[in-house]
Amino acid sequence: MGTSLERFEPGQAVLSLEIRDELKQQHGFVHGSVVSHLTDNALTYADDPTLGDSVTVEYKINYLRPAIGERLIARASVLTAGKWQAVCLCEVFALANGEEKRAAGAQDTITKAGE
């Protein structure tokens, strides 16, 4: 999809994605599945240093407004982490004309892979 990893450190990750026509739905907004893809990836990146190889076991996303602009930015962080599981939060912003507008918020539970 062309996602870029902008920042990656223990407990935090920022991913971005250039908005292109093929990522939009029929009304010209970024398709919800694209926002969800970016969000889930940001969440699992944020958690990676905590659990290592991990998978999403539960996920909730709220679409707050249509994603319109030049770029999507997903900022994720670990809320709490244990030995086998972590809960992470993510906010997705649409960047348009230099201004960020919150487009979605998400929370997920991640578990250590293979456990």
Secondary structure, 3 states (H helix, E strand, C coil): CCCEEEEEECCEEEEEEECCHHHECCCCCECHHHHHHHHHHHHHHHHHHHHCCEEEEEEEEEECCCCCCCEEEEEEEEEEECCCEEEEEEEEEEEECCEEEEEEEEEEEEEECCC
